[in-house]
Amino acid sequence: MRAFASNWTRPYAMQHPGRPYEVADFELLTTILSALTWQQKNGSICMITDRVGARYYRSLGLESVWDGGISCQLDEVPYTVDPSTFWAAGKLYALAQVPAPCAMIDTDFIVWSDLHDRLADSALTVIHREDLAPEIYPDPSAFVLAPGYSFPQGWDWTAPACNTAFTWFGSDALRRAYLSEAFDFIRATRGRDGLIYMVFAEQRLLAMCAGEHGVRIEALSSPEQLFHPAQTDFTHIWGFKQGMAEHPELREAFCKRCAARIVRDFPAYRSICANIPSLRRYF
């Protein structure tokens, strides 16, 4: 099964002007494990990034992590897309480069299990659905949009959002329809907010678009199941990042566990990781 990860570095450049690009040690380790475990269990994967991201990964000796290679197609993200409002827009522009069937996998998400049987007949599978918390998914009146834009009449605004940390597109018609609606919304946006516009374009819109097209949405897990200690199929560190950034002991323990897993399952990458300055002490 074909998959891709993505990394658009323009939001980093906006947040840290003049600073060389880098990825935190814990996310660099999940990036490596995410790609290698997907290949081990499920199929091929590539990294879609821009020239800054490609140069960074290659400088660390990580090009071979993605058997499908590294491409710089996110250099083509229009400069009219605001990186502070649409900080994950690169993910959508990457999806535009990969026809279905394909898996879209965040670099902080790891699939530890074989998903062939669970995805075989699916038009759309996400890791889990999300309740419509009003502070995250507000009423459509909260958006400041171009006067000529209107939401499609067929959308169900009560549909739970789709968490897209892992998303399987089995239907190319849905992939294309979703991207068309998402890009229309991004182009129409006139407001500035670091949360509500991005999660709408990426997650809530997908659920409504699927419903409009009569596509059943499958979920591999739920938020409660995903973060239960006994669950061993997936790792998603999104909610853990702030804690690791603020607590060095948590960060070190997590990085050591990731390093041990790399050494055990992918020993050829031990020396590669040991040569990366930010990871050396874990190997």
C-alpha positions in Angstrom: 0.0 0.0 0.0 1.4 3.4 -1.0 1.8 6.1 1.6 3.4 9.5 2.0 4.5 11.7 4.8 4.9 15.5 4.4 6.8 18.4 5.8 6.2 22.0 4.8 8.9 24.1 6.4 7.5 27.6 5.6 5.6 27.7 8.9 8.8 27.1 10.8 10.6 29.9 8.9 7.8 32.3 9.8 7.9 31.3 13.5 11.7 31.3 13.7 13.0 33.9 11.2 16.7 33.5 10.5 17.0 30.3 12.4 18.3 27.2 10.6 15.6 24.6 10.1 15.5 21.7 12.5 13.2 19.0 13.9 13.0 18.2 17.7 14.7 15.0 18.6 11.5 13.2 19.6 9.8 14.1 16.4 12.8 13.1 14.3 12.7 9.7 15.9 9.0 9.2 15.3 9.6 10.4 11.7 12.1 7.7 11.2 10.1 5.0 12.9 6.9 6.0 11.1 8.5 5.5 7.7 10.4 2.3 8.5 7.5 0.5 10.3 5.1 1.4 7.4 7.5 -0.3 5.0 7.9 -3.3 7.3 4.2 -3.9 7.7 2.3 -2.2 4.9 4.2 -0.9 1.8 6.1 1.9 0.2 6.3 5.5 1.6 7.8 8.7 0.3 8.5 12.1 1.9 7.0 15.1 0.2 8.6 18.3 1.4 10.3 21.4 0.1 13.9 22.2 -0.7 14.6 23.3 2.9 13.2 20.0 4.3 14.9 17.9 1.7 18.2 19.5 2.4 17.8 19.0 6.1 16.9 15.2 5.9 19.7 14.6 3.4 22.2 16.4 5.6 21.4 14.0 8.4 21.9 10.9 6.1 18.2 10.0 6.3 17.3 9.9 2.6 17.0 6.1 2.6 14.4 6.1 5.3 11.8 6.6 2.6 12.0 3.9 0.0 9.9 6.1 -2.3 12.4 8.9 -2.0 12.2 12.6 -1.0 10.6 15.2 -3.3 10.4 19.0 -3.1 6.9 19.5 -4.5 5.9 21.6 -1.5 8.0 24.4 -3.0 4.9 24.9 -5.2 2.6 25.8 -2.3 1.3 29.3 -3.3 2.7 32.2 -1.3 -0.8 33.4 -0.9 -1.3 30.6 1.7 -0.7 32.1 5.1 1.6 29.6 7.1 0.4 30.9 10.4 -3.2 30.3 9.7 -2.8 27.2 7.5 0.3 25.7 9.1 -0.6 22.2 7.9 -1.6 23.2 4.4 1.5 21.4 3.0 -0.2 18.1 3.9 -3.1 18.9 1.6 -0.8 20.1 -1.2 1.2 16.8 -0.8 -2.1 14.8 -1.0 -2.7 16.5 -4.4 0.5 14.8 -5.7 -0.5 11.3 -4.8 -3.5 9.6 -6.4 -5.6 7.1 -4.4 -5.3 4.5 -3.2 -2.9 6.0 -0.7 -2.3 6.6 3.0 -1.5 10.0 4.4 0.6 9.7 7.6 1.8 12.4 9.9 5.4 12.3 10.9 4.3 12.1 14.6 2.2 9.0 13.9 3.4 5.4 13.8 1.5 2.4 12.5 2.9 -0.8 14.2 0.4 -3.3 12.7 -0.5 -4.7 9.3 -3.5 -2.8 8.0 -4.0 -4.6 4.6 -7.2 -6.4 5.7 -8.7 -3.3 7.4 -8.1 -1.0 4.5 -8.7 -3.3 1.5 -12.3 -2.3 0.8 -12.4 1.1 2.3 -13.0 4.3 0.4 -12.0 6.4 3.4 -10.5 5.4 6.7 -9.2 7.8 9.4 -7.6 7.1 12.7 -10.6 8.4 14.7 -13.5 10.8 14.6 -13.6 14.0 16.7 -16.5 15.6 18.6 -17.3 19.1 17.5 -16.0 21.1 20.4 -17.1 24.7 19.7 -13.7 26.2 20.5 -12.1 24.0 17.9 -14.9 23.5 15.4 -17.1 26.6 15.7 -20.3 27.5 13.9 -19.6 28.5 10.2 -20.5 32.1 11.1 -17.1 32.3 12.9 -15.2 32.3 9.7 -14.2 35.5 7.8 -14.4 34.6 4.1 -14.5 36.3 0.8 -17.9 37.7 -0.2 -18.3 35.4 -3.2 -17.7 32.2 -1.2 -20.5 30.0 0.1 -20.4 26.6 1.8 -22.0 23.7 -0.2 -25.6 23.2 0.5 -25.2 19.4 0.9 -22.9 19.5 3.9 -24.0 18.0 7.2 -22.6 20.4 9.9 -23.4 17.8 12.7 -21.0 15.2 11.3 -18.0 14.5 13.7 -14.7 15.7 12.3 -12.1 13.3 11.0 -8.7 13.2 12.7 -6.3 12.9 9.8 -3.1 12.0 11.5 -3.6 8.8 9.6 -5.9 8.8 6.6 -6.5 6.2 3.9 -8.0 7.3 0.6 -9.4 4.3 -1.3 -11.5 6.6 -3.6 -9.7 9.0 -5.9 -13.0 10.7 -6.6 -13.3 11.6 -3.0 -9.6 12.7 -2.7 -10.1 15.1 -5.6 -13.4 16.4 -4.3 -12.0 17.0 -0.8 -9.0 18.8 -2.1 -11.1 21.0 -4.4 -13.3 22.1 -1.5 -10.3 22.5 0.9 -8.4 24.7 -1.6 -11.5 26.8 -2.3 -11.9 27.4 1.4 -8.2 28.3 1.8 -8.4 30.7 -1.1 -11.5 32.3 0.3 -10.2 32.8 3.9 -9.8 36.4 5.0 -9.5 35.8 8.7 -6.5 35.0 10.8 -6.5 32.3 13.4 -4.0 29.6 14.2 -6.5 26.9 14.9 -10.1 27.0 13.5 -9.4 27.6 9.8 -6.8 24.8 9.6 -8.7 22.1 11.4 -11.8 23.0 9.4 -10.0 22.7 6.0 -8.2 19.5 7.0 -10.5 17.6 9.3 -14.1 18.8 9.5 -14.4 19.5 5.8 -13.3 16.0 5.0 -16.2 14.5 7.0 -18.8 16.7 5.4 -17.4 16.2 1.9 -17.5 12.4 2.4 -21.1 12.6 3.6 -22.1 14.7 0.6 -20.6 12.1 -1.8 -22.1 9.1 0.0 -18.8 7.8 1.2 -18.8 5.7 4.4 -16.1 6.8 6.9 -14.3 4.0 8.7 -12.3 4.7 11.9 -9.4 2.6 13.1 -9.7 3.7 16.7 -11.2 6.3 19.0 -9.5 8.9 21.1 -10.0 6.8 24.2 -8.7 3.6 22.6 -5.8 5.4 20.8 -4.3 6.7 24.1 -5.0 3.7 26.2 -1.8 2.2 27.6 -2.8 -1.3 26.5 -3.2 -0.3 22.8 -0.2 -1.4 20.7 -1.3 -0.8 17.0 -0.6 2.9 16.8 1.5 5.7 18.4 0.5 9.4 18.1 2.5 11.9 20.1 0.5 15.0 19.1 -0.9 15.5 22.6 2.5 14.6 24.3 4.7 17.1 22.4 4.2 20.0 24.8 4.8 17.8 27.8 8.1 16.6 26.3 9.1 20.1 25.4 8.6 21.2 29.0 9.8 18.1 30.9 13.3 16.9 29.9 12.9 13.6 31.8 9.8 12.7 29.8 11.6 13.7 26.6 14.7 11.6 27.3 12.7 8.6 28.3 10.6 8.7 25.2 13.6 9.2 22.9 15.4 6.3 24.6 12.4 4.0 23.9 12.3 5.1 20.3 16.0 4.5 19.9 15.8 1.1 21.5 13.0 0.2 19.0 15.1 1.4 16.1 18.1 -0.7 17.3 16.0 -3.8 17.8 13.9 -3.6 14.6 16.1 -1.7 12.2 19.7 -2.2 13.3 21.1 -0.9 10.0 19.9 2.6 11.1 21.7 2.5 14.4 24.9 4.0 13.0 23.0 6.5 10.9 21.1 7.8 13.9 24.2 7.8 16.1 25.8 10.2 13.6 23.0 12.7 14.0 24.1 15.3 16.7 20.7 15.7 18.3 20.1 11.9 18.5 23.7 10.7 19.3 23.2 10.4 23.0 20.3 8.0 22.7 22.3 5.5 20.7 
